Amino acid sequence: MARFVELSRRAGYQCLIEVEVLSDHWWSQPPEQVAQAAAAALAAIPESTPIAG
């Protein structure tokens, strides 16, 4: 995800980024577990992901 955010910012996009993951695995999990996993993944991305040159 960090790389995706970096590429989006490099392209000049400065608004919110939304990603939808279509996965049978996640659809089969309890919603609370999915929300916790998503929150943890988002928290791991630095707020201002540096753009590598």
N, C-alpha and C positions, 0 to 999 in steps of 0.2 A: 504494500500500500504506500509506503513512503516513496518509492520510486514513481508510482503513479501520480502522487501529489506533486513531486518534484517536476515531472514532465508537464503537468498541467500548469504549474506556476511558470515554468520556462516558456511555455507557449503564450503566456500573458494573461491567463485566466486567474482572476483574483476573487471570485465569488465562492460560494459554498460548493463542495464537491460531494456528489452522492454516487454511491456504487451499490448496485443491486447484484447479489450473488444468488444464482439459481443452482441449488444443490439439493439432491435427494437426501443427502446426509443431514443437512441442517433442517430441512422440513420435517425430518423424522425425530428431531430432538425436542425436548420440552422448551416452550417459548422463553422461560426464565433463563435457561442455560444458553440459548442462542443470544439473548440480549446481553448476558454477562460476557460472552465471548466477543461479541461485537464491540462492547464498551472497552474491553481490555485491549483489543486490536487498535481501536481508535486512540486510546490513551497512549499507546506506544509510539504514535507518530508525533514527532515534534511539531509544535504549533506553527513555527516558521521553518519548514523543511528547507535546508540550504540547497542552493542550486549549484551542482557541480559544473565546473567550467570545461 
